[in-house]
Amino acid sequence: MKGYVTATGYMGFVEGRYILFCSESDYVDYIREMKEISIAAG
């Protein structure tokens, strides 16, 4: 996980690009959900 705080939220690094999230915790939740989906897809 990689990212940084901005004036408008948190820029989180996802699959080779940065995405703006409302907060760092939103970014962490997103990454966790993506990992769960990837595991479930097998």
N, C-alpha and C positions, 0 to 999 in steps of 0.2 A: 504494500500500500504506500502511496506516495501522493503528496499534495501540499497545498499551502492556503493560508487564509487570505481573503481579499476583502475589500470594503463592502462587497455585495454578497459574500458567502464563502464557500470553500471550493477551491479548484482541486478536484480529485482526478488522478491519473487512472484511466480505464481503457484497457485494450489499445494502447498506443496513442491515446489522445486525452486531453484534459476536458472534464465536464464540470460545469458549475452546479454545486449543490447548495442547499440552504445553510447547511452546517456540516461540520466534520462528522458528527454522529449520523447524519443522513448518508454521508459517503460510506461510512463503516457498515451501516445497515444494507446499503446497496451491494457492496462487495460480498457480504455474507450471503445475501439472497442469490447473487450470481453463482457463488460456489455451490450452494444447495441445489440450484437448478442444474448445474453442470454435473454434479454427482448423481442426481436423479436420472438424468438423461443417459448416464452410463458411458 
